[in-house]
Amino acid sequence: MHSYLFVGTDTKSVYEKILEFAKTRNSRIIEFDISTIDNVKEIIHYVNLQSGEKQLIYLPSINNSSEAAQNALLKTLEEEHLNITFAITTENEERVLETIRSRCEIIRITNKETYSENAFEEYILLSASEKIKTISGIKDRKEAIKWLKNIISNIPKDKNQVKLIEAAEQALHRIESNGNIQIQLTDFVANDLLVRAD
């Protein structure tokens, strides 16, 4: 997935998440207006001139864009672009075309807490160092529990993932039983990396 839709009414929290998102991907943020078809044409032209630098194309408040502008953006979101990720924001998910939403991974931001509908898919795309960095930022027990539950609910239920599901459930149980948050999360990531090395 190379297109993400960030949903939230607190614009400051949403932008903070965009900054964090870009940092974890070592990407430079390039912001574009997306109100009109002409704006979208500028984006398409820029993307076609892409360099080797990792870039996060930041498109704020797509809910204020015309339907025509959103439709014009579709093809660009569908195509794979080397070193380019799209980060689109909206305060109102219902004002974003379903065709746009279906091409994005949706990350909802509420009360400065974030969760993804596809938490496992988002996690699995990270490198080993990015996984360690992600868990090192989780300090609160409630946040750790919520993160693990999202991971567990999104792990594909097939025989290839049995060990990973068990590791996640074990980490969750121990954290819920007042275990050390960082030790349990680190154990989970270590188990994950071992499973993938098999």
C-alpha positions as CSV (number, residue, x, y, z in Angstrom):
1,M,0.0,0.0,0.0
2,H,1.4,3.4,-1.0
3,S,-1.6,5.6,-0.3
4,Y,-2.9,6.4,3.2
5,L,-6.0,8.4,4.3
6,F,-5.7,10.0,7.7
7,V,-9.1,10.8,9.2
8,G,-9.4,13.2,12.1
9,T,-10.9,16.4,13.2
10,D,-7.9,17.6,15.3
11,T,-5.8,19.0,12.5
12,K,-2.8,19.4,14.8
13,S,-2.8,15.8,15.8
14,V,-3.3,14.7,12.2
15,Y,-0.3,16.8,11.1
16,E,1.8,15.4,13.9
17,K,1.0,12.0,12.7
18,I,2.0,12.9,9.2
19,L,5.4,14.2,10.4
20,E,5.9,11.0,12.4
21,F,4.8,8.9,9.4
22,A,7.3,10.7,7.1
23,K,10.1,10.4,9.6
24,T,9.7,6.6,10.0
25,R,9.9,6.3,6.2
26,N,12.8,8.7,5.8
27,S,10.7,10.7,3.4
28,R,10.7,14.4,2.6
29,I,7.2,16.0,2.8
30,I,5.9,17.7,-0.3
31,E,2.6,19.5,0.3
32,F,0.1,20.1,-2.5
33,D,-3.3,21.8,-2.6
34,I,-5.9,19.4,-4.0
35,S,-9.0,21.6,-4.4
36,T,-9.3,21.6,-8.2
37,I,-8.5,19.5,-11.2
38,D,-5.6,22.0,-12.1
39,N,-4.1,21.2,-8.6
40,V,-4.3,17.5,-9.4
41,K,-2.6,18.1,-12.8
42,E,0.3,19.8,-10.9
43,I,0.6,16.7,-8.7
44,I,0.6,14.3,-11.6
45,H,3.3,16.4,-13.4
46,Y,5.4,16.4,-10.2
47,V,5.1,12.7,-9.6
48,N,6.1,12.0,-13.2
49,L,9.3,13.9,-12.6
50,Q,10.1,11.9,-9.5
51,S,13.7,11.6,-8.4
52,G,15.4,8.9,-6.4
53,E,14.6,10.7,-3.1
54,K,11.9,9.2,-0.9
55,Q,9.0,11.6,-0.8
56,L,5.7,11.8,1.0
57,I,3.1,13.7,-1.1
58,Y,1.0,15.4,1.5
59,L,-2.6,16.2,0.4
60,P,-4.5,18.0,3.2
61,S,-8.2,18.3,3.6
62,I,-9.4,16.3,0.6
63,N,-12.9,16.7,1.9
64,N,-12.7,20.3,0.6
65,S,-11.8,19.1,-2.9
66,S,-14.3,18.9,-5.7
67,E,-15.7,15.6,-6.8
68,A,-14.0,16.2,-10.2
69,A,-10.6,16.8,-8.5
70,Q,-11.0,13.6,-6.5
71,N,-11.8,11.6,-9.6
72,A,-8.8,13.1,-11.4
73,L,-6.6,11.8,-8.6
74,L,-7.7,8.2,-8.8
75,K,-5.4,7.0,-11.5
76,T,-2.4,8.5,-9.7
77,L,-3.3,6.6,-6.5
78,E,-3.7,3.3,-8.4
79,E,-0.3,3.4,-10.0
80,E,2.9,2.3,-8.1
81,H,5.4,5.2,-7.9
82,L,8.9,4.3,-6.8
83,N,9.9,6.2,-3.6
84,I,6.6,8.1,-3.4
85,T,3.9,7.6,-0.8
86,F,0.7,9.6,-0.6
87,A,-0.7,10.9,2.7
88,I,-4.2,12.3,2.3
89,T,-6.1,13.9,5.2
90,T,-9.8,14.5,5.8
91,E,-11.9,15.8,8.6
92,N,-14.9,14.0,7.2
93,E,-14.5,10.5,5.8
94,E,-18.0,10.6,4.2
95,R,-17.0,13.5,2.0
96,V,-14.2,11.4,0.4
97,L,-15.2,9.3,-2.6
98,E,-15.5,5.6,-2.0
99,T,-13.2,5.0,-4.9
100,I,-10.5,7.1,-3.1
101,R,-11.1,5.4,0.2
102,S,-10.8,1.9,-1.4
103,R,-7.4,2.8,-2.7
104,C,-6.0,3.9,0.6
105,E,-5.2,2.4,3.9
106,I,-7.3,4.3,6.4
107,I,-5.8,5.5,9.6
108,R,-8.2,7.2,12.0
109,I,-6.9,9.6,14.6
110,T,-9.0,10.3,17.7
111,N,-8.0,12.0,20.9
112,K,-4.3,11.8,19.8
113,E,-4.5,8.0,19.6
114,T,-4.2,6.4,16.3
115,Y,-5.2,3.0,15.0
116,S,-5.3,1.5,11.6
117,E,-7.9,-0.7,10.0
118,N,-5.0,-2.8,8.7
119,A,-2.6,-2.6,11.6
120,F,-0.9,-5.9,10.8
121,E,-0.4,-4.9,7.1
122,E,1.1,-1.6,8.2
123,Y,3.4,-3.3,10.8
124,I,4.5,-6.1,8.5
125,L,5.8,-3.6,5.9
126,L,8.3,-2.1,8.4
127,S,12.0,-3.2,8.4
128,A,13.4,-4.8,11.6
129,S,14.8,-1.5,12.8
130,E,11.5,0.3,12.1
131,K,9.6,-2.3,14.1
132,I,11.9,-1.8,17.1
133,K,11.6,1.9,16.7
134,T,7.8,1.6,16.6
135,I,7.5,-0.4,19.8
136,S,10.1,1.8,21.6
137,G,7.6,4.7,21.3
138,I,4.9,2.7,23.1
139,K,5.2,3.6,26.7
140,D,1.6,3.5,28.0
141,R,0.0,0.2,29.0
142,K,-3.4,1.0,27.4
143,E,-1.7,2.0,24.2
144,A,0.4,-1.2,24.2
145,I,-2.8,-3.3,24.8
146,K,-4.7,-1.5,22.0
147,W,-1.7,-1.9,19.6
148,L,-1.4,-5.6,20.2
149,K,-5.2,-6.2,19.9
150,N,-5.1,-4.4,16.6
151,I,-2.2,-6.5,15.4
152,I,-4.0,-9.7,16.5
153,S,-7.3,-8.9,14.9
154,N,-5.5,-8.2,11.6
155,I,-3.1,-11.2,11.4
156,P,-4.4,-13.5,8.6
157,K,-5.8,-16.6,10.3
158,D,-3.8,-19.3,8.4
159,K,-1.3,-21.9,9.5
160,N,1.7,-19.8,8.5
161,Q,0.8,-17.2,11.1
162,V,0.1,-19.5,14.1
163,K,3.4,-18.8,15.9
164,L,3.0,-15.1,15.4
165,I,-0.5,-15.1,16.7
166,E,0.6,-17.1,19.8
167,A,3.5,-14.6,20.4
168,A,1.2,-11.6,20.1
169,E,-1.4,-13.2,22.4
170,Q,1.3,-14.1,24.9
171,A,2.6,-10.5,24.9
172,L,-0.9,-9.1,25.3
173,H,-1.7,-11.4,28.2
174,R,1.5,-10.6,30.1
175,I,1.1,-6.8,29.6
176,E,-2.5,-7.1,30.8
177,S,-1.2,-8.9,33.8
178,N,1.1,-6.0,34.6
179,G,4.2,-7.3,32.8
180,N,6.9,-4.9,31.6
181,I,5.6,-3.2,28.5
182,Q,8.9,-2.9,26.6
183,I,10.1,-6.4,27.4
184,Q,6.9,-8.0,26.2
185,L,6.7,-5.9,23.0
186,T,10.4,-6.6,22.3
187,D,9.8,-10.3,22.8
188,F,6.9,-10.1,20.3
189,V,9.0,-8.4,17.7
190,A,11.9,-10.9,18.3
191,N,9.5,-13.8,17.8
192,D,8.2,-12.2,14.7
193,L,11.6,-11.8,13.2
194,L,12.5,-15.4,14.1
195,V,9.4,-16.7,12.4
196,R,10.2,-14.8,9.2
197,A,13.8,-16.1,9.3
198,D,12.6,-19.8,9.4
